[in-house]
């Protein structure tokens, strides 16, 4: 797996996986210098899924919900070359730039000998909530015994949220509503559910490779998030930089 920079494309609908294109390695975007946080709207709250009320009565469920998401996104270092785990100065610069501009952090990977280029994006807080809400809703509806099936779904839901681009073709962000809703007594699926089903229909080899990209992305993203709390961004005693 090769990690490269960022790229710019126009947005289209949910596409089929396109043919590989021969392109140059992407470069990190320059951070914007304007005061991007001046008009930041902090009033948005995550939607509430009313169907999950009372699920906490089973004391096993909250912890298992958390573990289901965490385990799917947790990296197994044995699956990667040591060089893949190194956070480069370019990645740090792109990360800081995303934090300054308030935009999503993205990272690009090359798979299958460079034939497939994949851009992974960070999630919003509402999208992370949607992962948990989906599990809670399913467990409330189908009972704790459905957790095994839900754990399998967690291989695909993160792909909806975080796969931004494949071979130059853009994949939309998670569509709203992010949780199940109800209208006239009829349950309405989340807006992203169609994309979720589309990912499940893709070849398993492709989706397995993509979820590995997401896992590696999460490892680097949260490592940088933790270490960014230091005054000089990096803690030399625990630095992952080579």
N, C-alpha and C positions, 0 to 999 in steps of 0.2 A: 504494500500500500504506500502510495506516495502522496505527501501533503504539499499542496501548492497554494497560491494566493486566491484573490477574488476576481470576479468577472461581472460584466454588466450585460443584461439582456432585457428584452421586452416581455411582459407578462402575457401568458395565454391561458386557456382553460386546461383541465387535467388531461395531459396527452398520453399517448403510447410512448414507450421507451424509444427514443430516436436512435438513428444510426450514429456511430461515432464520427466526429469531425476533427480534422487536424487543426489545432489551434496552439498558439503560444502560451506559455505558462502565465497565469494571471498575476497581477501585482496588487499589493494591499492598497486600498483607497486612502487618499490623504485625508486626515481629520479636518472636519469643518471648523472654522475659527469663530463663527458667530455664536451668540449666546443661545444655544438651542434649547436650554432648559427654561428660558424666560416664559414660554407659553405652555409648559408641560402641564397636561391635565392629570391631576392625581385623584380626581373624584370618582373614577370608574371603580366599581366593585364587582367581584366575581359573581356570576349568577348563582342562585340557590336552586338546587334540585330537590323539590318538595318530596319526591318519592323515596328519598333516603332517610327520612326522619325515623328515628327509633332503631336504626341499624346498629347503633353503638350498644344496644342492650346485650348483644353477643360480644363479650369482652375480647374474643379472639380476633374480631374483624378489623378494628382500626390498625393494629400492628401488621396484620397480613396485607392490608391494602397498601400501606407504606412500603413493605418489603417487596410487594409485587412490582411496583414501579422501580424501586431502587435496584432490585436484582437484574431487571431487564436492561438497565442503563449502566450497570457496574462493569468496569473493565476487567478482563482477565489478562494480566500482563504477559502470561505465557503464550498468548495468541499473537503477540506483536513482536516485531524486531525492536531491540533496545532503542534504535534511532527514531522509531516512530513515536516514542514516549517523550522525546526531548522537545521542550518548548523553545522555539527559536526567537531571536530578537525581533524578527519580522512579525511573528505571531503576537508577541507582546505589544508591538507598536500598533498592529491592527486592532487588538483588544482594547487598548487605551483609547484609540480613535473612536471605536464604537461606543465606549463609555462616555466620552466627551460629547459626541453628537447625539447620544440617546437612541442610536439605531441598533438593529440587531447585529451581533457579532456573527460573522460567517467564516467558514474555512473550507477549502477545496481539496478534494482527494482524487487520486487517480487509481482506478481499479483495472484488473484483468489486463495487465501489461500496458496500461495507458490507454486502452481502447474505450474506457468509460470514465468520464470526468464528473464528479459529484460535488455539489456545493451543499454543505450542511449549515443551517442557521440555528441560532439560539431560540428558545421558546419565550413567549411572554408569560407573565404570571397567570393570566387567565387560561392560557393553553395548558400550563401545568395543572391548574385546577381541573380542567376538563378531563385529564387523564384519570385523576382520582375520582371525579364525579361519575365517569363512565363505569368504573369498577363498583362504586357504591350503588349506583342505580341497578346494575346487573345483579349484584348480590341481594339487594332488597327485593328485586322482582323474582329471581330464580332460586334464592337461598344460598347459604354458605357452600353447598356442594358444587356450585357452579364456578367456584374460584379457580379450579384447574383450567377450565376453558378460558376464563378471563386472563389468566396468566399467559396463555398462548396468544391472546389478542394483543398483549402488550409488546409483541414483536412488531406489530404493524401500526398501532396508534402513534408512536413517536415518529414514524416515517411521514405520516400526514402532517405533523407539526413541524418537522425539522428538515426534510428533504426539500431544498429550495430550487435545485437545478440539476438536470442530468444532460450532459452533452449539449449544453447551451439552451435547453428548453426549460422554461420556468414552470415550477409547480406552485399553485396558489397557496397562500396561508390557510390555516384552518377556518372554514366558513362557519358563520354564526347561524343559528344559536349554537353555543358550544356544549350545551347540555340538553337532555331530553326536556321537552315542554309538553303542555297539554292544551288542546283547543277543542271546545265543544265535547269534552269527554273523550277525545281521541288523542292518543299518545303520538307525539311528533319526534322523529329522530333528530339528533344533532345535525347541523348543516354539513359537517365534515364526514358524515357516516358513509356517503357514497364513495368518497375518496378512500376511506378505510377499507371498504369492500373491494375496491379496485386493486389496492395493494395486496390484499389477501389472494387475489387471483393471479398475481405475478409469479414467475418461477421462483422456487424456494432458494435456489442458489443466488439469485440476484438480491432478494430481500435479506438473506443472511449476510451478504457482503455489505449491504447498506446499513443494517443495524450495527455491524462492526464499526462502520464509519461514525455512526451516531455515538457509540460507546466511547470511541477514542476522542471524539469531539467533546463529549461531556467530561471526560477525565481532564483534558487540557483546560477547558473553559472554567471548571470549578476550581482547579489548581490555581489558575490566574486570578480568579475572583477572591480566593482566600488570601493569596500572597499580595494582592493589590492593596490590602489594608496596611501594609508596611509603608513607612514614610517614603522610602525610595522604591516602592513597588515590590522589590525583590528581597527576600530573606536569604542571605548568602549561605546560611547554615543548612537550609532545606531546599535550595534552588534546584530545579529540574533542568536547568540550562546546561548544555554540554560545553 
